[in-house]
Amino acid sequence: MDNRIGKKVLFLTTIDVTIYAFLIPHMKLLKDMGYEVEAACSNVGFTERIEEEGFKVYNLPFSRNPFDISNIQAVLRLYQIMKANNYVMLHTHTPVASFIGRIVAKIVGIPHIVYTAHGFHFHEYGSKIRNFIYFRLEKFAGRFTDVLITINSDDYKIALEKKMVPHGRVYYVKGVGVDTEEINPQKNQKEKSVVLEEILNDRNFEGFMGTILVSVGRLENEKYFDHIIKALCIVKNAGKDFKCVIAGDGTLKNYLLNLSKRLGFKKYVFLTGYTKKVIELLSVSDIFVFASSREGLPVSVMEAMAIGKPVVAYNIRGVRDLVGDGVNGFLVPFGDIKGLADKIIYLMEHPELAKEMGKTGRVKIEQDFSLKVILPQMEKLYRETLETEEKEFGR
């Protein structure tokens, strides 16, 4: 009889969309290994879908704002959940949930606490004060961490050099994995005008022959979508014909809409809000543009590469693990708006090079970042972690 039957693993995130969008394959992996897998998170509309995949979900009143009083309620509820279940492992993701969850798990006595850092909140372009605070918080929570998984080479080096988990182990796994069978150029072929008209609810794309630029992400300060819009002023002044679609929602939506309007970009820049058709949108694009200042390993960039598109982005942590400058796209120094524009224009003027770069990016994702590469690494990590724990704790 398999002695793992009945043993539970808890996945913890701040909001449920993180689990639904990125972690279901990892949870299914553990389930196939013989473990009962559950999840705990705040419900922002994806809990039912997670349950449809076969996983019990505990809803917690987490807030992404670390100072929100609702997080205190989440702590008490999480303590009750952990106390009531014989979890052999906690695997936690996202900053707020991970900070709280690791401490509570240690108090309760969960045998093994695993934390995936999707990009430390202290980073090269963060303010000194914020970096100091986030570094100290990570160091504190690291005392309660048995396994730290970093997803980019910069964080891995920092985790080792700064001894972020003094009593645990540090692994480098290249992200959560991209489903390259579902996301590929052959499977996602549609007419540009059809896709754009469906997503944007606009009928002005019939016969459009210019360049389609796409960017994806939360509309928040650290994503710097205003830099993209400002760069497009230079592209427009160079006489280039293009449409730029920004997919995502967030607090800066109205600001970006007003900025586009003020710059006379009504016919050039489109904000979709949240859309389920990101892959279809990427498939009809020509260039993916990314101006973020802080990332772990950006899934949107990986998806754009998987679909065979060249990337123009700022040279930041995580992105430089994916994009080779002049190989499958271009990297420019953070804040260099003219540099973004120049590289966009260059790819517009060299469409064959852009296509070759896209193909090269696709190969990179298949070889290093696909689910078929990442899941075996996670299985090995899980087996080493759980089997070691079972021996040590006599299970």
C-alpha positions, 0 to 999 in steps of 0.5 A, a space after each residue: 500500500 502506498 503510504 502517501 495515500 491520504 497525505 495532503 499538500 496545500 497550495 497557497 496564493 493571495 488570489 485564486 487567479 494565480 492558481 488557475 492561470 499558472 499552478 494547476 499542472 503542478 497540483 495535478 502532478 502532485 495528485 498523480 504522485 499520490 497526494 491529496 492537493 488543496 488550495 487556499 486563496 482569496 476568491 476573485 472569480 476563479 475558485 469555481 474553475 479550480 474546483 472543476 479541476 478537482 481541487 478543494 479550495 478554501 477562500 481567505 480574505 487576503 488582500 494584495 495590500 499588506 497593510 489591509 486589516 482583512 489580512 489579519 482575518 486571513 491569518 486566523 482562518 489560515 491557522 484554523 485550516 492548517 490546524 485541522 488538516 494533516 498537511 505534509 507540505 505547504 507550497 506558497 506563492 505570491 508575496 502577501 500569502 507567502 509571508 503570512 503562510 510560512 509563519 503560520 505553517 511553522 507555528 502549526 508544524 507543517 513538516 515542509 514549507 516550500 516558497 516560490 519567489 515570483 521575483 523578489 520585491 526588492 530589485 535593481 530599479 526599486 527605491 532604496 527604502 522599499 528595497 530595504 523593507 522588502 529585503 528585510 521581510 524576505 530575510 525574516 520569512 526565510 527563517 521559516 522556509 525549507 525550500 526556496 524556488 527562484 525562477 530567474 538567475 538574478 534572484 537565484 544568485 541573490 538567494 545564495 549570496 544573501 543566505 535568504 533561507 539560512 536553514 533551507 535549500 535554494 533551487 532554480 527552476 525556470 518558471 511555472 512552464 508554458 504549454 507549448 502544445 496549446 500555445 504555438 504558431 500553427 494552432 493559433 492561426 486566424 485573420 488579423 482583422 477578425 481577431 482584432 474586431 472580436 477583441 476590440 469590438 471595432 470594425 475598423 481593421 478590415 484591410 489593415 496592412 500595418 504592424 500590430 504591436 501588443 503588450 500584456 499586463 496589469 495596468 499599474 505603475 511598475 509596468 510603465 505602459 505610459 513609456 510604451 505609449 510615449 515611445 509610439 509617439 516617436 514611431 508615429 512621427 517616423 511615419 510608421 503605420 501601426 496599431 498597438 493593443 494593450 491587454 490588461 486591467 488595473 488602476 491606471 486604465 483611465 490615466 492611460 486612456 487619457 494619455 492616449 487621447 491627449 497624444 492623439 492616439 485614438 486610432 493607434 492605441 487600444 486598451 482591451 481591459 481583461 481578455 481571455 483571448 490573449 493567445 489569439 491576440 498574440 498570434 496576430 501580432 507582429 511585435 511584443 513590447 514590454 516596459 516593466 521595471 520588476 518581474 520574476 519571469 514574465 509569463 506574457 513574454 514567454 507566451 509571446 515567444 512561444 507563439 513566435 513573436 520577437 520581443 522589444 523590452 527593457 533589460 530587467 531581471 527575468 526578461 534578460 533570462 528570456 530575451 537575447 539582445 539581437 537574438 530573439 528580440 531587443 533589450 534596451 536600458 530601463 527608461 530609454 523610451 527612445 531606445 524602445 521606439 528605435 528597436 520597434 522601428 527597426 523591426 518594422 523595417 526588417 520584417 524578415 528578421 522579426 520573423 526569424 527572431 520570433 522562430 528563435 524565441 519559440 525554440 528557446 521556450 520549447 527547450 528551456 521553459 515549456 511544461 514538458 521541461 519544467 514539470 519533470 524538474 518539479 517532480 524531482 524537487 517534490 520527491 526529494 522534499 517529500 520523501 526526505 520529510 517522510 523518512 525524517 518524520 517517520 512517515 
